[in-house]
Amino acid sequence: MTAPSEASERELIAGFLGGDETVIGLVRSWVRSQVRSQLAGSPDRAEDLEQQVLLDLLEALDDGRFRGDSRFETYVRTFSRFKCIDLLRMRGRRSFVALEDVELATCEPSPLERIGRRQDAALARRIVEALPAGCRELWALLCAGRSYGEMSRLLCIPEGALRVRVHRCRQKALALRERLCGGKNV
């Protein structure tokens, strides 16, 4: 068997990064063989690790960490093997930290979360647009951060009556949401 040319190695990498299903399947098989041999007793962990290795491999290739000193297949298999070793080492070093001691990272929402937020915002706009003008006015004041006391002075309405109006508007908004969503629990 002849060694693959440098051009075909670049094509494999480009195919993997570009989402070519055939190349991804080939790379996945290389990863799977290494992960399964290292974690033979833990098939449930092996599947999770395969996914993590593929993600890490994508990141490494995207960052240009593959220098081309070896064949791409060799790089993938070695990369996978070392990820397995890292996992096995981490098993022995697990320590528990109090949740209060953990600083939560502020990270960007995932693409799926961004889509969900856009859909939620669109639904909220549709609900507000369908509300009567008086309710829209109340929502605008609430969203502006006005207190009930401020709102009652602005609208010349007793605070108790204002709270009742806000409650009724909230009930109308919930009913509209139910109708717009077709009874789905959103």
TIBA-642990 format. One record per residue (C-alpha): chain; x, y, z; residue number from 1. Coordinates in pm, whole numbers, padded with zeros to 5 digits, always signed. Layout:
REM residues N
<kollum c="A" c1="X" c2="Y" c3="Z" k="NUM"/>
...
//
This chain:
REM residues 186
<kollum c="A" c1="+00000" c2="+00000" c3="+00000" k="1"/>
<kollum c="A" c1="+00142" c2="+00337" c3="-00093" k="2"/>
<kollum c="A" c1="+00158" c2="+00628" c3="+00147" k="3"/>
<kollum c="A" c1="-00104" c2="+00894" c3="+00084" k="4"/>
<kollum c="A" c1="+00021" c2="+01207" c3="-00083" k="5"/>
<kollum c="A" c1="+00043" c2="+01537" c3="+00099" k="6"/>
<kollum c="A" c1="-00244" c2="+01663" c3="-00116" k="7"/>
<kollum c="A" c1="-00472" c2="+01376" c3="-00017" k="8"/>
<kollum c="A" c1="-00386" c2="+01435" c3="+00352" k="9"/>
<kollum c="A" c1="-00490" c2="+01800" c3="+00313" k="10"/>
<kollum c="A" c1="-00809" c2="+01687" c3="+00138" k="11"/>
<kollum c="A" c1="-00890" c2="+01458" c3="+00431" k="12"/>
<kollum c="A" c1="-00842" c2="+01742" c3="+00679" k="13"/>
<kollum c="A" c1="-01043" c2="+01983" c3="+00465" k="14"/>
<kollum c="A" c1="-01318" c2="+01723" c3="+00429" k="15"/>
<kollum c="A" c1="-01330" c2="+01665" c3="+00803" k="16"/>
<kollum c="A" c1="-01341" c2="+02037" c3="+00880" k="17"/>
<kollum c="A" c1="-01592" c2="+02092" c3="+00599" k="18"/>
<kollum c="A" c1="-01833" c2="+01826" c3="+00724" k="19"/>
<kollum c="A" c1="-01783" c2="+01564" c3="+00451" k="20"/>
<kollum c="A" c1="-01979" c2="+01268" c3="+00588" k="21"/>
<kollum c="A" c1="-01747" c2="+01008" c3="+00433" k="22"/>
<kollum c="A" c1="-01437" c2="+01165" c3="+00588" k="23"/>
<kollum c="A" c1="-01612" c2="+01217" c3="+00921" k="24"/>
<kollum c="A" c1="-01710" c2="+00849" c3="+00922" k="25"/>
<kollum c="A" c1="-01349" c2="+00748" c3="+00851" k="26"/>
<kollum c="A" c1="-01212" c2="+00974" c3="+01125" k="27"/>
<kollum c="A" c1="-01482" c2="+00856" c3="+01365" k="28"/>
<kollum c="A" c1="-01377" c2="+00495" c3="+01303" k="29"/>
<kollum c="A" c1="-01013" c2="+00581" c3="+01383" k="30"/>
<kollum c="A" c1="-01120" c2="+00757" c3="+01702" k="31"/>
<kollum c="A" c1="-01358" c2="+00478" c3="+01800" k="32"/>
<kollum c="A" c1="-01094" c2="+00206" c3="+01763" k="33"/>
<kollum c="A" c1="-00857" c2="+00392" c3="+01995" k="34"/>
<kollum c="A" c1="-01117" c2="+00491" c3="+02251" k="35"/>
<kollum c="A" c1="-01276" c2="+00144" c3="+02266" k="36"/>
<kollum c="A" c1="-00939" c2="-00026" c3="+02312" k="37"/>
<kollum c="A" c1="-00841" c2="+00212" c3="+02593" k="38"/>
<kollum c="A" c1="-01179" c2="+00206" c3="+02770" k="39"/>
<kollum c="A" c1="-01287" c2="-00151" c3="+02698" k="40"/>
<kollum c="A" c1="-01464" c2="-00187" c3="+03034" k="41"/>
<kollum c="A" c1="-01668" c2="+00133" c3="+03006" k="42"/>
<kollum c="A" c1="-01872" c2="+00140" c3="+02684" k="43"/>
<kollum c="A" c1="-02095" c2="+00421" c3="+02818" k="44"/>
<kollum c="A" c1="-01792" c2="+00640" c3="+02886" k="45"/>
<kollum c="A" c1="-01635" c2="+00543" c3="+02556" k="46"/>
<kollum c="A" c1="-01925" c2="+00688" c3="+02359" k="47"/>
<kollum c="A" c1="-01907" c2="+01017" c3="+02547" k="48"/>
<kollum c="A" c1="-01530" c2="+01030" c3="+02506" k="49"/>
<kollum c="A" c1="-01558" c2="+00965" c3="+02131" k="50"/>
<kollum c="A" c1="-01774" c2="+01273" c3="+02098" k="51"/>
<kollum c="A" c1="-01537" c2="+01479" c3="+02312" k="52"/>
<kollum c="A" c1="-01234" c2="+01362" c3="+02114" k="53"/>
<kollum c="A" c1="-01404" c2="+01454" c3="+01786" k="54"/>
<kollum c="A" c1="-01485" c2="+01802" c3="+01919" k="55"/>
<kollum c="A" c1="-01131" c2="+01850" c3="+02052" k="56"/>
<kollum c="A" c1="-00988" c2="+01723" c3="+01724" k="57"/>
<kollum c="A" c1="-01198" c2="+01973" c3="+01529" k="58"/>
<kollum c="A" c1="-01068" c2="+02250" c3="+01753" k="59"/>
<kollum c="A" c1="-00706" c2="+02134" c3="+01720" k="60"/>
<kollum c="A" c1="-00730" c2="+02118" c3="+01342" k="61"/>
<kollum c="A" c1="-00907" c2="+02450" c3="+01323" k="62"/>
<kollum c="A" c1="-00629" c2="+02605" c3="+01535" k="63"/>
<kollum c="A" c1="-00369" c2="+02457" c3="+01299" k="64"/>
<kollum c="A" c1="-00211" c2="+02227" c3="+01559" k="65"/>
<kollum c="A" c1="-00163" c2="+01945" c3="+01308" k="66"/>
<kollum c="A" c1="+00179" c2="+02022" c3="+01161" k="67"/>
<kollum c="A" c1="+00184" c2="+01741" c3="+00907" k="68"/>
<kollum c="A" c1="+00488" c2="+01564" c3="+01057" k="69"/>
<kollum c="A" c1="+00293" c2="+01238" c3="+01047" k="70"/>
<kollum c="A" c1="+00004" c2="+01098" c3="+00852" k="71"/>
<kollum c="A" c1="-00335" c2="+01236" c3="+00943" k="72"/>
<kollum c="A" c1="-00456" c2="+00892" c3="+01053" k="73"/>
<kollum c="A" c1="-00159" c2="+00856" c3="+01286" k="74"/>
<kollum c="A" c1="-00226" c2="+01200" c3="+01431" k="75"/>
<kollum c="A" c1="-00594" c2="+01117" c3="+01492" k="76"/>
<kollum c="A" c1="-00516" c2="+00783" c3="+01657" k="77"/>
<kollum c="A" c1="-00243" c2="+00933" c3="+01878" k="78"/>
<kollum c="A" c1="-00462" c2="+01231" c3="+01966" k="79"/>
<kollum c="A" c1="-00744" c2="+00991" c3="+02066" k="80"/>
<kollum c="A" c1="-00512" c2="+00772" c3="+02272" k="81"/>
<kollum c="A" c1="-00382" c2="+01070" c3="+02471" k="82"/>
<kollum c="A" c1="-00734" c2="+01197" c3="+02534" k="83"/>
<kollum c="A" c1="-00819" c2="+00854" c3="+02680" k="84"/>
<kollum c="A" c1="-00511" c2="+00864" c3="+02900" k="85"/>
<kollum c="A" c1="-00611" c2="+01210" c3="+03022" k="86"/>
<kollum c="A" c1="-00957" c2="+01081" c3="+03112" k="87"/>
<kollum c="A" c1="-00817" c2="+00782" c3="+03301" k="88"/>
<kollum c="A" c1="-00582" c2="+01010" c3="+03495" k="89"/>
<kollum c="A" c1="-00865" c2="+01247" c3="+03579" k="90"/>
<kollum c="A" c1="-01073" c2="+00965" c3="+03725" k="91"/>
<kollum c="A" c1="-00819" c2="+00924" c3="+04003" k="92"/>
<kollum c="A" c1="-00800" c2="+01298" c3="+04075" k="93"/>
<kollum c="A" c1="-01166" c2="+01381" c3="+04110" k="94"/>
<kollum c="A" c1="-01235" c2="+01616" c3="+04394" k="95"/>
<kollum c="A" c1="-01554" c2="+01780" c3="+04496" k="96"/>
<kollum c="A" c1="-01585" c2="+02153" c3="+04541" k="97"/>
<kollum c="A" c1="-01862" c2="+02335" c3="+04717" k="98"/>
<kollum c="A" c1="-02091" c2="+02500" c3="+04466" k="99"/>
<kollum c="A" c1="-02050" c2="+02833" c3="+04646" k="100"/>
<kollum c="A" c1="-01675" c2="+02821" c3="+04572" k="101"/>
<kollum c="A" c1="-01721" c2="+02782" c3="+04200" k="102"/>
<kollum c="A" c1="-01713" c2="+03090" c3="+03982" k="103"/>
<kollum c="A" c1="-01959" c2="+03043" c3="+03705" k="104"/>
<kollum c="A" c1="-01813" c2="+03135" c3="+03371" k="105"/>
<kollum c="A" c1="-02000" c2="+03385" c3="+03166" k="106"/>
<kollum c="A" c1="-02016" c2="+03239" c3="+02823" k="107"/>
<kollum c="A" c1="-02202" c2="+03311" c3="+02507" k="108"/>
<kollum c="A" c1="-02525" c2="+03121" c3="+02456" k="109"/>
<kollum c="A" c1="-02513" c2="+02826" c3="+02223" k="110"/>
<kollum c="A" c1="-02663" c2="+02862" c3="+01874" k="111"/>
<kollum c="A" c1="-02962" c2="+02659" c3="+01989" k="112"/>
<kollum c="A" c1="-03013" c2="+02890" c3="+02288" k="113"/>
<kollum c="A" c1="-02990" c2="+03196" c3="+02061" k="114"/>
<kollum c="A" c1="-03259" c2="+03051" c3="+01832" k="115"/>
<kollum c="A" c1="-03480" c2="+02975" c3="+02133" k="116"/>
<kollum c="A" c1="-03436" c2="+03329" c3="+02265" k="117"/>
<kollum c="A" c1="-03526" c2="+03477" c3="+01926" k="118"/>
<kollum c="A" c1="-03837" c2="+03257" c3="+01911" k="119"/>
<kollum c="A" c1="-03931" c2="+03356" c3="+02267" k="120"/>
<kollum c="A" c1="-03884" c2="+03725" c3="+02184" k="121"/>
<kollum c="A" c1="-04095" c2="+03690" c3="+01869" k="122"/>
<kollum c="A" c1="-04371" c2="+03517" c3="+02066" k="123"/>
<kollum c="A" c1="-04359" c2="+03789" c3="+02334" k="124"/>
<kollum c="A" c1="-04388" c2="+04059" c3="+02066" k="125"/>
<kollum c="A" c1="-04690" c2="+03884" c3="+01912" k="126"/>
<kollum c="A" c1="-04858" c2="+03858" c3="+02253" k="127"/>
<kollum c="A" c1="-04794" c2="+04223" c3="+02342" k="128"/>
<kollum c="A" c1="-04916" c2="+04339" c3="+02000" k="129"/>
<kollum c="A" c1="-05238" c2="+04141" c3="+02046" k="130"/>
<kollum c="A" c1="-05309" c2="+04293" c3="+02391" k="131"/>
<kollum c="A" c1="-05543" c2="+04590" c3="+02430" k="132"/>
<kollum c="A" c1="-05379" c2="+04936" c3="+02426" k="133"/>
<kollum c="A" c1="-05425" c2="+04982" c3="+02803" k="134"/>
<kollum c="A" c1="-05235" c2="+04660" c3="+02875" k="135"/>
<kollum c="A" c1="-04958" c2="+04756" c3="+02634" k="136"/>
<kollum c="A" c1="-04922" c2="+05088" c3="+02816" k="137"/>
<kollum c="A" c1="-04896" c2="+04911" c3="+03152" k="138"/>
<kollum c="A" c1="-04637" c2="+04665" c3="+03017" k="139"/>
<kollum c="A" c1="-04432" c2="+04953" c3="+02877" k="140"/>
<kollum c="A" c1="-04426" c2="+05120" c3="+03219" k="141"/>
<kollum c="A" c1="-04340" c2="+04794" c3="+03395" k="142"/>
<kollum c="A" c1="-04062" c2="+04719" c3="+03148" k="143"/>
<kollum c="A" c1="-03926" c2="+05070" c3="+03201" k="144"/>
<kollum c="A" c1="-03879" c2="+04977" c3="+03566" k="145"/>
<kollum c="A" c1="-04158" c2="+05193" c3="+03710" k="146"/>
<kollum c="A" c1="-04293" c2="+05102" c3="+04052" k="147"/>
<kollum c="A" c1="-04666" c2="+05060" c3="+04113" k="148"/>
<kollum c="A" c1="-04660" c2="+05386" c3="+04310" k="149"/>
<kollum c="A" c1="-04504" c2="+05576" c3="+04019" k="150"/>
<kollum c="A" c1="-04743" c2="+05417" c3="+03772" k="151"/>
<kollum c="A" c1="-05049" c2="+05504" c3="+03982" k="152"/>
<kollum c="A" c1="-04940" c2="+05870" c3="+04002" k="153"/>
<kollum c="A" c1="-04867" c2="+05882" c3="+03625" k="154"/>
<kollum c="A" c1="-05201" c2="+05726" c3="+03531" k="155"/>
<kollum c="A" c1="-05403" c2="+05891" c3="+03810" k="156"/>
<kollum c="A" c1="-05531" c2="+05552" c3="+03926" k="157"/>
<kollum c="A" c1="-05530" c2="+05422" c3="+04286" k="158"/>
<kollum c="A" c1="-05247" c2="+05173" c3="+04338" k="159"/>
<kollum c="A" c1="-05484" c2="+04890" c3="+04434" k="160"/>
<kollum c="A" c1="-05686" c2="+04936" c3="+04115" k="161"/>
<kollum c="A" c1="-05363" c2="+04947" c3="+03915" k="162"/>
<kollum c="A" c1="-05249" c2="+04616" c3="+04059" k="163"/>
<kollum c="A" c1="-05585" c2="+04461" c3="+03960" k="164"/>
<kollum c="A" c1="-05545" c2="+04595" c3="+03604" k="165"/>
<kollum c="A" c1="-05190" c2="+04458" c3="+03581" k="166"/>
<kollum c="A" c1="-05314" c2="+04122" c3="+03707" k="167"/>
<kollum c="A" c1="-05593" c2="+04115" c3="+03447" k="168"/>
<kollum c="A" c1="-05348" c2="+04210" c3="+03171" k="169"/>
<kollum c="A" c1="-05118" c2="+03932" c3="+03285" k="170"/>
<kollum c="A" c1="-05410" c2="+03686" c3="+03266" k="171"/>
<kollum c="A" c1="-05491" c2="+03807" c3="+02913" k="172"/>
<kollum c="A" c1="-05126" c2="+03764" c3="+02809" k="173"/>
<kollum c="A" c1="-05122" c2="+03409" c3="+02946" k="174"/>
<kollum c="A" c1="-05443" c2="+03326" c3="+02763" k="175"/>
<kollum c="A" c1="-05298" c2="+03468" c3="+02439" k="176"/>
<kollum c="A" c1="-04981" c2="+03266" c3="+02485" k="177"/>
<kollum c="A" c1="-05189" c2="+02953" c3="+02535" k="178"/>
<kollum c="A" c1="-05385" c2="+03026" c3="+02217" k="179"/>
<kollum c="A" c1="-05078" c2="+03119" c3="+02007" k="180"/>
<kollum c="A" c1="-04885" c2="+02814" c3="+02120" k="181"/>
<kollum c="A" c1="-05175" c2="+02577" c3="+02054" k="182"/>
<kollum c="A" c1="-05192" c2="+02450" c3="+02411" k="183"/>
<kollum c="A" c1="-04824" c2="+02352" c3="+02421" k="184"/>
<kollum c="A" c1="-04656" c2="+02408" c3="+02754" k="185"/>
<kollum c="A" c1="-04404" c2="+02680" c3="+02665" k="186"/>
//
